[in-house]
């Protein structure tokens, strides 16, 4: 038997009965931007991760950029991100003139290393963007106090770990702002 490297047909078949009626309703209403489905997603996802607000946007890059803008990041400001993130995290910073500063990850979980973050902080550093990966949450219990000591903001990039949780709650809850699946949730 030949096993395909990637079988999208099989993946889609698993959820087709649940998803196809929603797609049909979307095409019938033509409410592709905004609309009741987006409002329902925003409300339910905010409740799911435990924040007051969730705002749907076009994509994850826009979500990170909007979160950076919302917390006051300006051209020339440094934004610390893990070296193994998807390009969109750095692209969001550079699209607004900020400077991404890449830091190493820990050897055990391959998530942003708080000691590498602390070593990378300069007078131009304004934000830390921990990226939650592999179904895990970044070490927010170490990063939040570190950011507070240096007067920095944190913005969770939780696009790759929706639903992951730790002692601090679900990915996307601990920081000043968070991005999840192209949505920005303002922490309570």
C-alpha positions as CSV (number, residue, x, y, z in Angstrom):
1,X,0.0,0.0,0.0
2,X,1.3,3.4,-0.9
3,X,0.9,6.1,1.8
4,X,0.8,9.6,0.4
5,X,3.1,12.2,2.0
6,X,0.1,14.6,2.3
7,X,-3.5,13.6,1.8
8,X,-5.7,16.6,1.9
9,X,-8.7,14.7,0.6
10,X,-8.6,12.4,3.6
11,X,-8.2,15.3,6.0
12,X,-11.1,17.1,4.4
13,X,-13.3,14.0,4.4
14,X,-13.0,13.8,8.2
15,X,-14.7,17.2,8.7
16,X,-16.8,17.6,5.5
17,X,-20.2,16.9,7.2
18,X,-19.5,19.6,9.7
19,X,-17.9,22.2,7.5
20,X,-19.8,22.0,4.2
21,X,-23.1,23.4,5.5
22,X,-21.2,26.4,7.0
23,X,-19.5,27.0,3.6
24,X,-22.8,26.8,1.8
25,X,-24.4,29.3,4.2
26,X,-21.4,31.6,3.6
27,X,-21.7,31.4,-0.2
28,X,-25.5,31.9,0.1
29,X,-25.2,35.0,2.3
30,X,-22.0,36.3,0.5
31,X,-21.0,37.7,3.9
32,X,-17.3,37.0,3.4
33,X,-16.1,39.9,5.5
34,X,-17.7,40.5,8.8
35,X,-21.1,39.0,9.1
36,X,-22.6,36.6,11.7
37,X,-20.1,33.8,11.3
38,X,-17.2,36.2,12.1
39,X,-19.1,37.7,15.0
40,X,-19.8,34.2,16.4
41,X,-16.1,33.3,16.0
42,X,-14.9,36.4,17.7
43,X,-17.3,35.9,20.7
44,X,-16.7,32.2,21.1
45,X,-12.9,32.3,20.6
46,X,-12.6,35.2,23.2
47,X,-14.5,33.0,25.7
48,X,-12.5,30.0,24.8
49,X,-9.1,31.6,25.6
50,X,-10.5,33.7,28.4
51,X,-10.2,37.3,27.1
52,X,-12.7,40.0,26.7
53,X,-12.3,40.7,23.0
54,X,-11.3,39.0,19.8
55,X,-11.2,40.8,16.5
56,X,-11.1,38.9,13.2
57,X,-8.6,40.2,10.6
58,X,-7.5,39.0,7.2
59,X,-4.5,37.0,8.2
60,X,-1.8,36.3,10.8
61,X,0.6,38.8,9.5
62,X,-2.0,41.6,9.7
63,X,-2.9,40.4,13.2
64,X,0.7,40.7,14.5
65,X,1.2,44.1,12.8
66,X,-2.1,45.5,14.2
67,X,-1.1,44.2,17.7
68,X,2.3,45.9,17.4
69,X,0.6,49.1,16.3
70,X,-2.0,48.9,19.1
71,X,0.7,48.8,21.7
72,X,2.6,51.8,20.2
73,X,5.5,50.2,18.3
74,X,7.1,52.8,16.0
75,X,9.7,52.7,13.2
76,X,13.2,51.9,14.6
77,X,11.8,50.1,17.7
78,X,13.2,46.7,18.3
79,X,10.9,43.7,18.6
80,X,12.3,40.4,20.0
81,X,11.1,37.2,18.3
82,X,12.3,33.6,18.3
83,X,14.6,32.6,15.5
84,X,12.4,29.6,14.5
85,X,9.2,31.6,13.9
86,X,7.4,31.8,10.6
87,X,8.5,34.7,8.4
88,X,5.1,36.5,9.1
89,X,6.1,37.4,12.6
90,X,9.2,39.3,11.5
91,X,7.4,40.6,8.4
92,X,4.8,42.3,10.6
93,X,7.5,44.2,12.4
94,X,9.4,45.2,9.3
95,X,6.2,46.3,7.5
96,X,5.9,49.1,10.0
97,X,9.6,50.0,10.2
98,X,10.4,48.1,13.4
99,X,13.5,46.0,13.7
100,X,13.0,42.2,14.4
101,X,15.7,40.9,16.8
102,X,16.0,37.2,16.6
103,X,16.8,35.2,19.7
104,X,17.5,31.5,20.3
105,X,15.1,28.9,21.6
106,X,15.6,26.5,24.5
107,X,16.8,23.0,23.7
108,X,14.0,21.1,25.4
109,X,10.8,22.6,23.9
110,X,12.3,24.7,21.0
111,X,10.4,27.8,22.3
112,X,11.8,31.3,22.9
113,X,14.5,31.2,25.6
114,X,14.0,33.9,28.3
115,X,17.7,34.2,29.0
116,X,18.3,34.8,25.3
117,X,15.6,37.5,25.4
118,X,17.2,39.2,28.4
119,X,20.6,39.2,26.7
120,X,19.1,40.8,23.5
121,X,17.4,43.7,25.3
122,X,18.7,47.1,24.3
123,X,17.5,50.7,24.9
124,X,15.6,50.4,21.6
125,X,13.7,47.3,22.6
126,X,10.0,47.9,23.0
127,X,8.3,44.5,22.7
128,X,8.7,40.7,23.0
129,X,6.7,38.5,20.6
130,X,6.8,35.0,22.1
131,X,5.6,32.4,19.5
132,X,3.7,29.5,20.9
133,X,4.6,26.4,18.8
134,X,4.1,22.7,18.5
135,X,1.0,22.7,20.7
136,X,2.9,24.3,23.5
137,X,2.9,27.7,25.2
138,X,6.0,29.8,25.4
139,X,7.4,30.3,28.9
140,X,5.1,33.3,29.7
141,X,5.6,32.8,33.5
142,X,9.2,34.0,32.9
143,X,8.6,36.4,30.0
144,X,5.9,38.5,31.5
145,X,7.9,39.5,34.6
146,X,11.0,40.0,32.4
147,X,9.1,42.4,30.1
148,X,7.7,44.2,33.2
149,X,11.2,44.8,34.6
150,X,12.3,46.3,31.4
151,X,9.2,48.3,30.6
152,X,8.4,46.1,27.5
153,X,5.1,44.8,26.1
154,X,4.5,41.2,25.1
155,X,2.4,40.1,22.2
156,X,1.6,36.4,21.9
157,X,1.8,34.9,18.5
158,X,-0.4,31.8,19.1
159,X,-1.2,31.0,15.4
160,X,0.5,27.6,15.7
161,X,-0.8,26.6,19.1
162,X,-4.5,27.4,19.3
163,X,-5.9,25.8,22.4
164,X,-2.6,25.0,24.0
165,X,-2.6,25.8,27.7
166,X,-0.2,26.1,30.7
167,X,-0.5,27.3,34.3
168,X,-1.1,30.8,33.0
169,X,-4.1,29.8,30.8
170,X,-4.5,29.3,27.1
171,X,-2.1,30.5,24.5
172,X,-3.0,34.1,23.7
173,X,-4.2,35.1,27.1
174,X,-1.1,36.3,29.1
175,X,0.2,39.1,26.9
176,X,-1.0,42.7,26.4
177,X,-2.2,41.5,22.9
178,X,-2.3,38.2,21.1
179,X,-2.7,36.9,17.6
180,X,-4.4,33.6,16.9
181,X,-5.5,32.3,13.5
182,X,-5.5,35.8,12.1
183,X,-7.4,37.1,15.1
184,X,-6.2,39.6,17.6
185,X,-7.4,39.2,21.2
186,X,-7.0,42.0,23.7
187,X,-6.0,40.5,27.0
188,X,-8.4,41.2,29.9
